[in-house]
Amino acid sequence: MLALSHSQTLFLSLTSLCCAGISLHLAIPNSFIPHFASNRSAALSFVSAHLLPFLPRTPIHSLSLGADPLSSDLAPFLLPALYNLQAALSHTSLTHIKVSTTLSFSHISSPFPPSSAKFHKSISEIQPLLDFLSLNGAPLFVNLYPFSLYLDDPTIPLGFALFREEPFSYRSDPITGIRYRNLFDAMVDAFGCAMVKAGQDSIPIAVAETGWPTQGANSDAKAEASLRNAGFYNKGLLRSMREKGRRKVKVEEAYIFSLFDENMRPGPEMVSHWGWLYPNMTMKYDLDFFASGACRLRRGAFWSFSIVGLLLVVAVAVAVVVLNG
């Protein structure tokens, strides 16, 4: 695992992509949120020091501030931080860069059928964030892990979670009439329906993280966390993105977590085994990101990077492939 300081990592990541003609999505760590919220000049200093020196040679199309900050004690600081970061971009004539944040699926209650989904938080708590995104034309970034939902709900068939279209491996929404062939599409539409109930029906959704582990130490997850199933899931995801899925809500872009295993990451063993590559950079299983010309290359840098293809987290740097939205 690569361990670099903030300034070292950002400089190396963005400098390496300079003049490559690749658009970036940058994820800003939670630790910046209180500073941006309390002082607009902190957000302006960040933009001036870490974005302006690389533009326009390194195109940046969006920023995501925080990893699920609404689930932490940072929640009161998020909206002021977003407004100050947006103001900093406006002050430096970078209004083409969209500012958003990332939410986990834990914010959704009653997720199935998707038409019954709603946010756990009250409308008064979630609506200001959605209003900010709508005002600035920014997507909502979400983390979707069908693997976790499958483990929590024994009624979900494994094939449904893995994009495997098997007999009777589907769920129908009696309200919308949509027949879901995979859990990913149902989770996307659950977020979409929750946003409609919160008063917003036009905010795009982008999937910041999704994937399937290749190994797990937990006895409940050992059989399901495998190379075979990870291959099934990620190939199915790419196919679903190319075909636009059988979902109601359009996904602007999606990023697979992750590019390679983080074998030195602290925590349970399973969190280290979500990569497409081993730590020595050899491939675990085949993935064709450019089949049928459906993908274009983008790269992400800075703590988390994305792909619709791959999200690489090497302490802070990542390269990514993204599907056409």
Secondary structure, 3 states (H helix, E strand, C coil): CCCCCHHHHHHHHHHHCCCCCCCEEEEECHHHHHHHHHCHHHHHHHHHHHCHHHCCCCCEEEEEEEECHHHCCCHHHHHHHHHHHHHHHHHCCCCCCEEEEEEEHHHEECCCCHHHCEECCCHHHHHHHHHHHHHHCCCEEEECCHHHHHHHCCCCCHHHHCCCCCCCCCEECCCCCCEECCHHHHHHHHHHHHHHHCCCCCCCEEEEEECCCCCCCCCCCCCCCCHHHHHHHHHHHHHHHHHCCCCCCCEEEEEEECCECCCCCCCCHHHHCCCCECCCCCECCCCCCCHHHCEEECECCCCECCCCCEECCECCECCCEEECC
